[in-house]
């Protein structure tokens, strides 16, 4: 049986009113706050209590089980609209890169057997919109700076307070990954222990988040299992269809993962909130 993704539908969906999305797209100035960007009724990140505790328990269980947790509908519809409008407004500022890489971001090593996954290289292309393009009073920084957000993420990851900090790089603390038709991330491992991302907009087709949890460890790279994934013969691949507004916590150092190639004229936007130890 194919494993299913782990998502966190903590509270049932409720009707949500949004009277100012049209105004955002029309360019009218709006006061942005956590109250209208984040669904705080569903995810009371700054309010101690049984609901927050239940969310933390579910997230931690998902991270322990598969290294991935998705908080569905973390943003309100208004929050999604505001964040997408902000990304659209600076999409032309993205730094585009094109390369060929293996899953380990290492150079070609001809001394290895040709079947070794470290000798399997794939095209990689995408664009990152640097953090200095996002205003302090814009949607993304309002979300990032909202009361309790950092502490909530830290509690989800169970990181000690003295080893959990925002990334201080002014170009990379809050960025948006923008990808267009043909773009995608081939299979790879992260160099950091975890990532915190917020899905904002999907392409018209493609772009699933595919991963194999804990395929390697500190003792063994399990190259044979990695090769099966690269060959398309592994039965361990989990495929996530993230929706706009979903907050994802992912431990990618030991979990092989990719973003499938995109199709259509609509760009895929994913915000990345950066933390370091």
Secondary structure, DSSP 4 states (H G I P E B T S, - for coil): -PPPP-B---S-------SSHHHHHTT------HHHHB-TTT--TTS-SHHHHHHHHHHHHHHHHHSEEEETT-B-HHHHHHHHHHHHHHGGG-EEEEEEE-TT-----TTS-TTSGGG--EEEEEEEE-GGGS-TTSHHHHHHTSTTHHHHHHHHHT--GGG-EE---TTTSEEEEEE-TT-BEEEE--SSS-EEEEEEE--SEE--EEEETT---SS---HHHHHHHHHT--S--EEE---TT-EEEE--SSSEEEEPPEESSSPEEEEEE-EE-
